Amino acid sequence: MNDRHDLELILRSGVPIVVIETVAEGRVLELLRKLVTASPADGYRPLFRWSVTDGLQRLDLDLEPQRHNVEPANVLGHIRAVEQPGIYALLDFHPYLEDPVNIRLLKDIAVDAAKTGKTVLLISHEIELPTELKSFSAHFKMKLPGAEQRKKAIEVLIVEYRKQHPGQELAVDPKALDLLVKNLRGLTLTDTVRLAKNAIYNDGAITASDIQSVMRAKYELLNRHGVLSYEYDTAAFADVAAFRQLKVWLNQRKLAFSSNKPEKLDSPKGILLIGVQGCGKSLAAKAAAGVFGIPLLRLDFGTLYNKYHGETERNLRESLHTAEVMSPCVLWIDEIEKGLASGQDNSGTSRRVLGTFLTWMAERDSDVLVVATANNISELPPELVRKGRFDEIFFVDLPSPTARGEILSIHLEKRDLDAGQFNLPELVDLTDGFSGAEIEQGIVSALYAAHSLGQEPRAAHVASEFRKTQPLSVVMAERVTALRDWAQGRTVPAD
């Protein structure tokens, strides 16, 4: 089925109010014009377009707008009074649906529609239909362009570019072109053409370097409510010390996010990283996107929650939809227990959010890998951590001596210090019980201490800072021990 066929069926059904949520209103109007002009004479209905700036205008005959019908109540009154059948496309009418007079007028039109043959189409980017009108309405959703349509649109742009730049060769990498077609999925045809044109005209080529900028622009288009954030720089996995078993797990599933993915291979659902604070859970989540070479989206529950009833769940649904459209991608949910905690919630919002999230986890078929991190497993609802929700639950423990040596080397070299000039075995012993974050902070403090004395940083400065530091495993020994004991036999060690 196509858009024209589906819309024609709705119009023939006699539904008096049709809701169309889209940003491509021009495409909808052109589709309506084609449908009307192709109608047989005995079933012909004139097509009208209304906007608050132009008033009412007949489109099938291309007549001048009726300026006296600019006001919403006036145009609805006119539609109700006209005796002839017709199709009326009202653009951006959603702000006026809060007026009880407009609601009553629309209801009057809908009640008499079976006799009058009138259809009102409400076309806007977002429409919340009043309860009084829902029983008279139907929703129509424009289909987004498929892969073939996207590819044809890009090929047209390539031809146009070559005509405009005679003698200039347009370099097209076939693999990059396939990726561009794939990664523009989920956008309207207008946005597809705009983003592809930017990629082509920016440097006169279609190469792998264009993909990242296209994905960033696509994210900006989709993330209307600002709940998701796009992590532009994903850490190279080589910068993450230890995590040997996690690395193996990710590398085994790398094929699932490539263009050569076998059809029989199911996409991984996700992983849950539980462990001691500061031991690299968030860094591992970022690095997962780097391993697969795909975008990383971060879902912030702090901005997800809204005081208005139903808005939080809608924010979540739209965020998850954005992640699906951005797929393949990694969806990173940091400190997931803060948004899906199992504590008392009188409003029931947390329970509804949990239900929405679990349903999506169970039913989705897109290439979205969820990487959730948590510090306190006791606050997570049992429904979330039961077997089958996540592919695996990894425990991120305090770093081993080998891992501490790697962490020390990474952070020293990151600050242009030669790790070979530092007594690493001594520093490894001094950092027993330290998290990765605490080791890094110790090196940072040592640099400040050395510069305050006018000296070059030495092993002695670093060792002194470590001796003065009481790590979290000591300050909160009971809680850390309880967490480590719980993880035994219940999780897979990340290292």
N, C-alpha and C positions, 0 to 999 in steps of 0.2 A: 504494500500500500504506500501511496505518497501523500504529501500534504494536500494537494488539490482534491484528490479523491476523498480523503478523510473530512476535509472542511465542507465539501459538497454534501456528504452524507448528513452532517450536523445541520446544515442549512435546510436540507429537505425534510429533516425530522420534525421541524416545527418548533424546536426549542426557542423560546422567545428571547432569552438572554444568553449570549455566548461570551465567556471570559477568555481572553487571550493575553497571557503574560509573556511579553517579548520586548526586546530592544530593537528588533528589526521591523518596525511598523511599516516602513516602505515596502518591504517584501510581502507583508500581509495584505496591504492595500492593492498591490499589483496582482496578487493571487485572486483577491476578490473581484477585481476588474475583469480578469480573464474568465472567471467563473460566470459572472453576470452576462458578459457579452456573448458567451457561448451558449447561454440558456435558450431553450426553444421559446417561440413567441407566446405560446399559451401559458407558459410558466414564468414569464419574464418579470423580474422585480428590479426597479431602479436602485442604484447604489449611491449612498450619501456618506460624506465624510464630515465630521465635526471636530473643531478644536476651539479652545477659548480665545485664540488669537484671530482666527479667520471666520468663525461662525460655521454655518451649514453650507455645504457645497455638493452639488451632484457631480459624481465622478464619471459615470458611464457615458455622459454627454459632454463632460468637461465644461460645465456652466460656471458663471461667476459666483463667488460665495455670497450667502445671504447674511450680511453684517448684523441685521436686526435679531438674528438668532444666536448671538454670541453667548449670552447668559445661559448657564446650565438649565435653570428652570424654564426659560423661554423655549429652548430647543426641545426639551422633553414635552412641554405643553403642545408644541407644534406637532411633534411625532404622534402624540395621543390624538390630536384633533384631525389629522389627515386621514381620509377614508381609504386611500389607495394603499396597497401593500408596498413594502420597501425594505431594504437592508440599510441599517444605519450604523456606521463605524464611528464610535465616540472615542477620541484619542485623549489619553491622560485624564480620564474622568474620575480617577480614584479619590482625589481630594474632596470631591463633591458628594461622595457616597455617605458622608456623615450627616448630611442635611436631611431631616425627616421629610421635607417637602419633595426632594428629589427621589427619595426612597419610595414614597407613595406614588409619585408619577410613574416611576419605572414599574412598580407593581401593577398599576392600572394598565399600562401598555402590555405587560406580560399576561395579565388575566384575559385581555381581549385579543391576544395574538392569534388564537385559533381562528377567529372570525375575520380579523383584519389582514393577516398574512405579513405581519411586521416582525423583523428580527433586529435586536439591538446587540451590537458587538462592542464590548468594553475592552479596549486595547491599551495596555500600559506595561511598564516594566514590572510592576507589582500591584496586585489588586486584592483587597480583603473585602469580599462581598458581604453585605449585611445579612443577618440570619433570615430576615423577611423575604429575601430574594433568592436564597439558595435553592429552594425547591423548583424554581422556574429556570434554572441555569444549567449550563454544561460548560466544561472546560475544553479548550482546544490548544494543543501544544505543538508548535512548529518543530518539525524534525530538523536536527542539525545535519550539515552536509557530511556524507560518508567519505571514505577514503578516496574513491574514484573521483568524486566531485571536487574534493580538496586538491587532488593532484592535477585535474584539468584546470582549475583556477590558477594554480601556480604555473602551469605550462603556458597559459595565456599571458601571465605577467612576464615570463621569460621572453616570449615572442615580442611583447610590447617593448621590453627593455632593449632588445637587439635592434628593433626598428628605430628607437630613439637614439641609440648609440651605434651608428653604422661604423664598421671597422674595428669596434672594440669587442674583444672576445669575452663572452660571459662564461666563466668557469663553473661547471656544475658537477659536483661530486655525487655520483649516483647513490652512495650510501647516505650521504648527508641529505639528499633530496627525499629519500625514503623516510629518514628520521624526521624531517620537517613535516612531511605529510602526516606521519603518525602523531607527532607532538602537538599538532594543531587541532587534534580531535577535541570535540566538546565546545567549539566556538561557532558562532554564527558565520555565515558565508562572508558577510561584510567584514567582520573582525579577522577572519582567516585571510582574506585578501590584504587587509591593512598590515597585518603582522608579517606576512610573506613578502609583501612589497618592501617593507622596511629592511628585511633581511637581504633582499636582492639589491636594492638601490644603495644600501649602506656602503658596500665595497665591490659591487659589480660581480658578485660570485655567490654560490651556494656551497658553503663548506661546513665542516663540523663545528667551527667556531661560532657559527650563527645560532646554533641550537640553544645554547645557554641564554643568550639575550632574548630569543623568542619565548623561552619558558618563563623568564622574568616578566616580560610584557604580558604574557598570558595570565600569569598569577595576579598581576595588578588589575587586569580586567575582571577576574573572577572573584577576588576577595573583597566584596563590597562592604562587608561589615567589620573588617579588620580583626577578625578573631584568629585567623591563621597568620603566621609570619614565615617568610621565605628565608631560609638560612643560605646565604649566598656562598659562603666559604665553608665547605665541609672538610673536616680534618682528614689528612691522608692517614690511612690506617697504619702506615709504618710509624706514625708518631704516637701510637697507642701502645704502651708497654704491656707485656703479658697478654692476657685474654686469648690464650692459645686455642682453647676449645671453642670459644665464640668465633674466632677467626676461621677455624675449620668449618663451622656450621654455616657461616656467611658465604664462604667461598664455594661450598658445595651447592648453594642455591643461587649463585651468580647467574647461571644459565637461564633461570626463570625470568630474569629482567633484561635479557638480551633479545635481539631481533631473531635469533635462531632457536627460540624456545620451542621444544617439541609440543605438539598439541595435547599429548596424553599427560604432560607434566602439570600438576596442579600448582597454582601460585601459592607461596607460603603466606600464612595469615599474619604472623608477627611473633615477637618475642617480648617477654617481660624480664626486665633487669632489676633485681632486688639486691640490696647490699648496704654496706656501711657508707655513710656520707663522705664525699670527697675522694672516692676510690675510682672515679672515671666512668660512671654509668652514662652521664650526659655526653662525654667525649666519645664513648663507644657508639652511642646512638647517632651522633653526627658522622662518625667515621663509616657507619654502615652505608650511608648514602654515597660516600666516596668509593667504597668497595664496588658498589653496583654501577656507579657513574650516573646516578639519577638524582632529581631534585629532592631536597629535604624541606618538608613543611613542619612547622612546630605549632601544635595546638595548645593555646594558653587558656586554661580553665578560669584564670582570673578575669579575663575579658569575656569569657563565654557566658557567665552568669549575668542575668538581667533581672531587675526587680519586678518587671511586668510579667504577668502570668502568660506562660506559653512561649515567651520570647527566648528563654534560655534553650529550650528544646529546638526551636527553629534555628537558632544560631548554630547549634550542634549539627542539625541536619544539613544546613547549608555548607558548613565547614567540611563535613564528610563528603558531600557532593563535590565540592571543589577539589578535594583530594582525589576523588575518583576521576574527575575530568583531567587533573594534572598527571594521572598515572601514565607510565610507571613512576612511582615516587616512594619515598619513605615518609611516613607520618609519625613524627616524634611527639609523644605525650610525656612531658617531664613531670615528675611527682604526681602521678595519676591518682594517688590516694586523696589528694586535696580536692579533687573534683568528683570522685566516685566513692567517697568514704561511706562506710556502712553505719555511721552513727545516726542519732535521731535527727530527723528533718521534718518539722511539722508541716511544711508547705508541700512536701512530697516531691519537690523539684529534683533532688538528688536521685530518687528512685526512678523518676521518669527519664532523667538523663542516662542513668545506667541501663534502663530498658531499651532506649533508643540506640545506645552504643552497642549493646550485646546483639540486638537484632541486626544491626549493620554488619557486625563482625561475622555473624552466622550466614548472612545472605549475600554478601557482596561477592562479585566475581572479577573485580578489577585488580590490576597489579599494584596494590598498595600494601606495603609492608609496614605494619604497626610496630613501632619500637617504644614501649612504655617503660618508664623508670619509676621506682618506688623506694622510699627509705624505710617505711614502716608497713610490713605485711599485715599486721594485726588490724589496720584500719581499712584494708581492702575487703569488699564484700565477697563471700565464698563463690557466688555465681561467676565472678570475674576470673578467679584463679583456678577454677576446676579444669580438669584435663579436657582439652579440645578447644578451649577459648583461644589460647596461644599455642603455637607449635612447640615452644619450649620456654621454661623458666630458668634463667641463669642467675646464679648468685655471685655477686662481685665482692670478694672478700678483701681484707687488708692485703696489700702486696707482699709477695714472698721476697726473700733476700735477692733472688735473681731479678725479679721485677723491680725492686727498689733500686738496684744497680742501673737498670735500663732507664728508670725515671730520672735518676740523678744525672745520667749522661745526657738525656734529652734536654733537660732544663738548663744544664750548664752550657751545652753547645748552642742552645737557643739564644743565649745571652753572650755569645762569642767568647766563651771560656773553654779552654782546652781541658776536657775531662781527664786526660792523661796526666795533667799536672796536679790533680786532686787525689787524695788518698781514699779511693772509692771503697775499699773493704772496711775502713774505719767508719766512713759515713753510712755505709749499709748497716753496720752494727748499731750505730747511734740512732738510726731511724726505725728500729724494730717497733712495730705497733703504729707507725705513722701511715696516714693515707697519702695518696698521690698529691692531693691538694696541699696537705701539710708539708710535704717535702718541697714542693715548689715554693710555698710561702717562706720556708726556712732559707732557701737560696736567695729569694728577693730581699729578705731582711738582712742577710749577710752582705749583700751588695751595698745596701744603705749604710750598714755599720762600717764597711771598709772605706767607702767614699767619705764618710764623715770624719774619718781619721786621716784622710789624704793618702790612703794606701791602695795598692792593687788587691783585688779580692783573692784570698788564699783559702786553702782547705781549713786553716785554723778558724777563719771567720765563720765559715759554714758550720764547722763542728761546734763552735761556741753557741750559735743560734739554735742548733738542734738540742744541745744540752739544756738550754733554758726553756724549751718548749714541752708542754704536757699535751700529748696528743689526745684526740677524742676517745680513743680506746682506753685511756686511763681516766679521763675526766668523767666519762659516762660508761664506765666499765661494765656495769650491770646490764644496761640496755644493749650494748654491743655484743656482750657474751650471749645474751638471750637470743638475739637475732642470728648469731652464728650457729647456736645450738639448734634453732628451728630449721635452718637451712640444710642441716645434715640429713641426707636421705630424701629430702623433698625437692631439691633443686639440682641443677647441673652446675658444677663449678665453671665459672667463665674462663679460668686459667687452667 
